[in-house]
Amino acid sequence: MQVAEDEPSLKPLLDDVVLSRDGLGTSLAARLARRLAREDMPRARMEPLFDEVFEKNPALVHNAGRDLLAIFERDPACFSPLEPLLFYKGFLALTTYRVAHRLWNDDRRWLASYFQSIVSEAFAVDIHPAARIGCGILLDHATSFVVGETAIIENDVSILHEVTLGGTGKESGDRHPIVRSGVLLGAGAKILGRVEIGTGAKVGAGSVVLNDVPAHTTVAGVPAVIVGESREENPAIEMDQRLECRKH
C-alpha cells in the first residue's frame, strides 16, 4: 500500500487494520478494538466480539461502507475513504453504535450500554443503542453529538458537531425526533421532542427546533422558524449551510 511506503511510521497500524485483513468487517473490528479496548475489556476479548457481530450481520458492514462513501463524497477535507476508517471519530462512533444497536435488539442490553458508555468517553459521542439510524450518514467532527433512545435518523443525512436529538421532559414512549432522508443539521442544532424534520430540510447552526419542519424548508433561530425553502433538493449531499434561501 502506498500509504505505508510514504509514511513508514504508520505501517504497523496499516498492517494491523488493513493489509492483514480479508475484508471491511475484519478491518472494522480491528480498528474499533484498538481504539476502545481498556482494562475491563481488553482487545483480545473485544475484537473477537466485534468480528462475530459483523460476520453474523453483514448488513452492518454494508451500512458502514455506505457511511465511508458518504464522508468521502461530501467532506472536502477527506481525501480517501481509508481516512475515516483510520482517523475519524464520527465514523468510528457511529460504527460502534451499529454494533451496540444489534446487541440491544438481541437482548444483550448490558453489553450494548457498555459500548455506549465507552464511546461517550473515547469520542465524546453519546448515541443510545435503541435509537434507529440508517446508512449513508456523515457525522462531521462529531464532538458532543447526542441521540436519545427513541430517535430515528433515515438514510443519507449529514450532521455536524454538537447536535442534540433529545427529549423535552420525563415523558415515556416515543419522545425523540425523527430526521428524514436528505436532511442537513447544522452545528449546535438542538432538536427536542417527537418532532419531525422533513425530507430534504435544513436546520441552521445553533437553532433550537421544537416543532415539525416541513420537507425542503430551511429553519433557523431560537426557537427555530422557517426562513425559506432549501436551495438544494438534497441538502445532506450539498453540505451548503448558508441560509440565503429561495422564498415562497
N, C-alpha and C positions, 0 to 999 in steps of 0.2 A: 504494500500500500504506500502511495506517495507521501502521505502524511507522516508515516513512520520514518521514511527516508529524510524528509525535510526537518522533522523535529525528533531526533533520537531520544530525547528525554521523555517523550510521550509514548515511546514504543512499548514499554511494559503495560500501560493502560490499554493501548490499541490491541496488543496481543491477547490480553485477557478478555476484553469486552467484544472485540470484533473479529480479529483474524483467526482465533481458535474456535470460533462458534460456527454452528451449522445453519443458523437462521436468525431472524429477528427475535423470536421468542427467547432463545437462549442468551442472546445479547442483552435483551431487556432484563432478564433475571440476573445476569452478572452485574450489570451497571447498577440496578436498584440495590442489590445486596452490598455492593461496595459502598454505596452512599448511606445506606440505612442501618447496616449491621452495628451492633453495640453489645455490651456485656450481657444484657438479658436475652438477646437473640443474636449470637454470632453469625458470621457469614456462612459457616459450614452448615448451619441449620436453616438459615433464611433462604439461601439461593436454591436449594432443592425444593423448598416450598413454592417459590415463585415459578420454578421450572414446571412443577406439577400442575399448577393452576393454568399456566399458559398452554401446556400440552393438552389438557382436558378441555380448554376453552379457546379454540383458535380464533374465535371472533374477537377476543381481547387483543390479540396480536394484530389482527386486521385493523381494528379501530386505532391502535397505537400507530400503525403505519399511516393511516389517514391523517392523524394528528401531525406526524412528522412532515408530511407533504404540505399540510395547511400552513405550518410555520415557515417552511422553505419558500412557499409561493407568496405569502402575504407579508413577511417580515423582511424589509430590505437590508437589515443588518445580518441576516442569516445567509451564509454563502455556501452551505452544504447541508443536506438532510442528516449528515452524520453529526453536525454540530449540536443540535438539540439533544440527541441521544447521549452525547458525552457531557454536555455542559449546562443545558437549560433546565433550571429547577421547575419551571412551569410544566414542561413536558414530563419530567420525572415524577412530579407530584400527581399529575393527572393520571399517569400510568399506574402509579401505586393505588390511587383511588379505584381504578378499574379492577384491580385485584381485590381490594377491600370490599367493593360492591358485590363481587362474585361470592366472596366468603360470607357476606351479610345475607345474601339470598340463599346460601346453602346452610343457613342457621349456625354459622360459626361466628357469632356476633362479637364474642370477646376478642378473637383474633382480628376481626375487621376493625374494631375500636382501637386495638393496639396499633395497627398500621396508621389509622387516622391520627393518633397521638404523635407517633414518631415523625410523620410527615409534617405535622404542625411545628414540631421542634426543629427539624432539619431544614425545611424550606419556607417556613412562615406562611403556609397554605393550609387552610382548615376546611376540608370537604367531608361532610357527613357521609358515611358509606352507604346510607339508604337513598341518597339523592340519585336522580336519574340523569345521566349525561350522555349525549350522543357522541358522534365522532366528527373528525374534521374541525377540531377545536384549536384555536390559537389562544393560549393563555400567556399573554405577553408580560414579561417581567415577573408577574405572579405574586409578588410580596403582598401579604395581608388580604389575599383573596379568601372569602368566606362563603360557604354554601350550606344552607340549612337542610334538615332531614327530608323534607317533602318537596324540595325544589326540583324542577325539571328544566334541562337545557337540551334543546334539539340539536340536530346536526348543523355544521358549518356556521358556528358562532365565533366571534372574536371578542376577547375580554382583556382589558388592561388591568394593571395592578390596583390594589386597594378597593376592588369591587366587592360589595356585600349583597348576597341574596338571602335576606333574613326575614324573620317574623316580626310581629308588632306587639307581642304580649305573651300571655300564658295559655292562649287557646290551643286546643289539640286538633288533630286531623290535618287536612291539607292547609298549611299556613305559610308556605313559602312560595316565591314567584315561579312563573312559567316563562321561559325565554324561547321563543320560536326561532326557526332557522333563519339564517342570514342577518342576524342582529349584531350590531356593534355596541358594546358597553364601554364607555369612556372611563378613564382613570378616576378612581374615587367615587364612582356612582354607587348609590345605596338604593336598593330596590327592596321594599319592605311589604310583607303581607302577600296574600294569594292574588297578586296582580299578574296580568299577562302582558308581556312585551311582544307585540305582534310581529309577524314575518317581515323581515327587511327593515325594521325600525332601527333608530339610532338614539342612544341616550348620551347626552353631553357629559363631559368630565365634571365631577363634583356634584352632580344632580342627585336629588332625593325624590324617588318615584314612589308615590302612594296610591296611584290609580292606574288602570289599564292604559296601555299605549297602543293606539291603532296601528295596523300594518302600514309600513312605508311612510311613517311620520318621524320627525325628529323632535325630541323633547329636551328641555334643559331648565335648570333653575332649582331653587329650594323654596317651596316644593316645585317639582318639575311641571312645566306646561308645554303644550305643543307650540313650537316656533316655526313650523313649516313642514314641507314634505322632504323625505330623504332624497338627496341628489342622485343617489345610485339605486339601482334595482336591488343590489346585494351589498349593503354597507360592510358586512363582515369581510368580503373579498377585497374591496377597495381600500379599506382602512383609512378613509378620509374623515378626520374628526372635526373639521370645520363646521360651523353652524350656519353658514350662508346658504340657506335652503330655498328651494323653489316655493313660492307662495301659492295658496289655492286661488 
